[in-house]
Amino acid sequence: MSRPDAAQLRTARDQEEAVRRELEEYYRAGRPPWDTGVTPPELVALVEGQEALPPGRVLELGCGTGTNATYLARHGWEVVAIDLIDKAVAQAREKAAAAGAAVRLLHGDATRLDDLDAPGPYDLFFDLSCYCGIPPHRRDAYAAGLTRRAAPGARLLMFGYGPEAFDDPISGVTADELRSRFTGWDLVEATPGTNPVPTFWFTLRRTSRS
Ligand SMILES: C[S@@+](CC[C@H](N)C(=O)[O-])C[C@H]1O[C@@H](n2cnc3c(N)ncnc32)[C@H](O)[C@@H]1O
């Protein structure tokens, strides 16, 4: 097995640090552009639609200020929600408390779940444009963390921007990438979003213990 050299490690760490700093700036500057306060219809369909899932345990990755974690808790789900940025987590705690919703909010890294108290198993994972911003070298760890915590038949509902939506070489997500990275999962749906740039709603389903 070849190990990354010191220069590669520096680059990887630099990428993570740059992403974290940028996110922090957004939250410190006020309300970030993605923080609509509205739960997307794709999640509403999964929770309240004709073929709604029965409430179970859900882990939200990159929960931001907690709109959807609060929504899920109010609909009977047992919710753990994680964000990398402390200010986002603080706002999410306030939002959940104001709504009287029981959400366990954790400040931490969705690619380092072993460092957090979030053992699962989870029936549902929800990711609203978190994964697509994670540097490539941390994405295997993200997939492995979810896979280890997935209940049999668990789903992952993910919204992501395509690589074309970014002007950097590391962001974005494609169906092909998810198919090859999430072993033991089936990509059961990849529906284009309605944004002016390429976006997708992906649904993955845990199929085996491999
Ligand atoms: C585009 S924002 C979306 C926030 C929220 N899902 C929403 O739609 O309002 C991406 C979120 O993921 C968080 N994030 C990015 N990388 C993360 C990581 N490695 N672990 C946990 N959260 C992360 C960011 O801090 C940010 O809140």
The ligand as an SDF file (V2000), in Angstrom:
LIG
                    3D

 27 29  0  0  0  0  0  0  0  0999 V2000
  -24.2590   24.2390    1.5090 C   0  0  0  0  0  0  0  0  0  0  0  0
  -24.3830   24.1400    3.2400 S   0  0  0  0  0  0  0  0  0  0  0  0
  -25.9980   23.4190    3.4640 C   0  0  0  0  0  0  0  0  0  0  0  0
  -26.4850   23.5140    4.8840 C   0  0  0  0  0  0  0  0  0  0  0  0
  -27.8340   22.8640    5.1350 C   0  0  0  0  0  0  0  0  0  0  0  0
  -27.8450   21.4850    4.7310 N   0  0  0  0  0  0  0  0  0  0  0  0
  -28.8910   23.6540    4.3910 C   0  0  0  0  0  0  0  0  0  0  0  0
  -29.2810   23.2270    3.3040 O   0  0  0  0  0  0  0  0  0  0  0  0
  -29.2760   24.7130    4.8830 O   0  0  0  0  0  0  0  0  0  0  0  0
  -23.3170   22.7720    3.6220 C   0  0  0  0  0  0  0  0  0  0  0  0
  -23.2530   22.5080    5.1090 C   0  0  0  0  0  0  0  0  0  0  0  0
  -22.4310   21.3740    5.3550 O   0  0  0  0  0  0  0  0  0  0  0  0
  -21.5470   21.6630    6.4070 C   0  0  0  0  0  0  0  0  0  0  0  0
  -20.3470   20.8460    6.2000 N   0  0  0  0  0  0  0  0  0  0  0  0
  -19.4460   20.9320    5.2160 C   0  0  0  0  0  0  0  0  0  0  0  0
  -18.5020   20.0000    5.3450 N   0  0  0  0  0  0  0  0  0  0  0  0
  -18.8370   19.2950    6.4540 C   0  0  0  0  0  0  0  0  0  0  0  0
  -18.2690   18.1960    7.1300 C   0  0  0  0  0  0  0  0  0  0  0  0
  -17.1370   17.6200    6.7020 N   0  0  0  0  0  0  0  0  0  0  0  0
  -18.8710   17.7200    8.2220 N   0  0  0  0  0  0  0  0  0  0  0  0
  -20.0160   18.2990    8.6850 C   0  0  0  0  0  0  0  0  0  0  0  0
  -20.5970   19.3410    8.0980 N   0  0  0  0  0  0  0  0  0  0  0  0
  -20.0230   19.8340    6.9970 C   0  0  0  0  0  0  0  0  0  0  0  0
  -21.3050   23.1480    6.2980 C   0  0  0  0  0  0  0  0  0  0  0  0
  -20.8290   23.7410    7.4830 O   0  0  0  0  0  0  0  0  0  0  0  0
  -22.6620   23.6710    5.8890 C   0  0  0  0  0  0  0  0  0  0  0  0
  -23.4720   23.9690    6.9810 O   0  0  0  0  0  0  0  0  0  0  0  0
  1  2  1  0
  2  3  1  0
  2 10  1  0
  3  4  1  0
  4  5  1  0
  5  6  1  0
  5  7  1  0
  7  8  2  0
  7  9  1  0
 10 11  1  0
 11 12  1  0
 11 26  1  0
 12 13  1  0
 13 14  1  0
 13 24  1  0
 14 15  1  0
 14 23  1  0
 15 16  2  0
 16 17  1  0
 17 18  1  0
 17 23  2  0
 18 19  1  0
 18 20  2  0
 20 21  1  0
 21 22  2  0
 22 23  1  0
 24 25  1  0
 24 26  1  0
 26 27  1  0
M  CHG  2   2   1   9  -1
M  END
$$$$
